[in-house]
Amino acid sequence: MTAGDVLEMEPLGLRLEFLRTGEETGGELLEMEVTGRPRGFLAQRHVHPEQVERIEVDSGTIKVGMNGREHVVSAGDAIEVPAGTPHTQVPVGDGPGCVRIHVRPAGRTEAFMRRTAELCREGKFTRAGFPRPLAGAELVLDFAPAGYAAMPSLRVQRRIAELVLAVARPMRPYRFVDEWDVAAAPEAVFDAIADSRTYPDWWRPVYLKVEADGVAAVGSTALHHFKGRLPYHLHTRSVTVEIERPRRVVANVDGDLRGRGAWTLTPTGDGTHVRFDWQVYADRRVLRVLTPVLRPIFRWNHNWAIARAMEGLGSYAQRAGSSALRSAEPAS
């Protein structure tokens, strides 16, 4: 996630360029330049519950509605929207405009915009700029802290989203949350987790082979071949959708399993706290057939595999961290 990245969102009428990212500012600020005429769901009344949004107009005119008033903001002017304030921001007049938006703290707004652009490319937005039901449900459940529609209440939106997913995906997913402490620096732990090519080295005997297209980055892919205690092997493809060194890495997965895995790392006094959120659907035919009957066994299988990760990650990260330190030391 670097400054200079450009997102084209034709269904929403926008082109977005990241000027400063949360990763570059330590999470304090996200700065974006947005060009075009926003339409669809971005022009609806919405809320950023945890972030202050400052809008500076470079060209054109926009109308910002909040607290019962409408503010017309022209080129050279700016307006600030406090956190938790329902508001709208719509273009005035003809032609495209250009605004610079500062979001404090950065939060997950960058990830939200990248995911929105991905959905646009996949045809999951209508021409009017609104997400199709399944895409909209996923955005509500994944990115509410970055922003959501002012009405109905977020609680109602989440309930509707869950119902949409239940109808679209009637098979109940597997949801796992595993947490443990590792006696190694967050940077070393992150590097081991983010680069799945290392998994066969430390996540034994679960991971058999990983093929990746280079160093982990947003959009990078990897092919995984792994197994558990049960008598079958699994093959998946993962695509990194969010990466923030050394705090968080998220990947979407398809193949024999379909879903999303998120690693979150938190520094501790003498190491790193690791949290792994894993939500998947079993798409392999035999797994779909057996899921209703064998769900407890599949959960036992997952627990066994995670125990192997707990055994191997710490020592691997310690060795990798020590090797990096030795490499950085000047020659005597």
ABEGO torsion letter per residue (X at the ends): XBBGBBBBBAAAGBBBBBABBAAAAGGABBBBBBBEBBBEAAABBBBBAABBBBBBBABEBBBBBBGGBBBBBBBGBBBBBBBGBBBBBBBBEBEBBBBBBBBOBAEAAAAAAAAAAAAAAAGABBAAGBBBAAAAAAAAAAAAAAEBBAOBBAAAAAAAAAAAAAAABABBBBBBBBBBBBBBBAAAAAAAAABAAAAAAABOAABABBBBAEBBBBGBBBBBBBBBABBBBBBBBBBBABBBOAABBBBBBBEABBEBBBBBBBBBAAEBBBBBBBBBBBABAAAAAAAAAAAAAAAAAAAAAAAAAAAAAAAAAAAAAAAAAAAABBBX
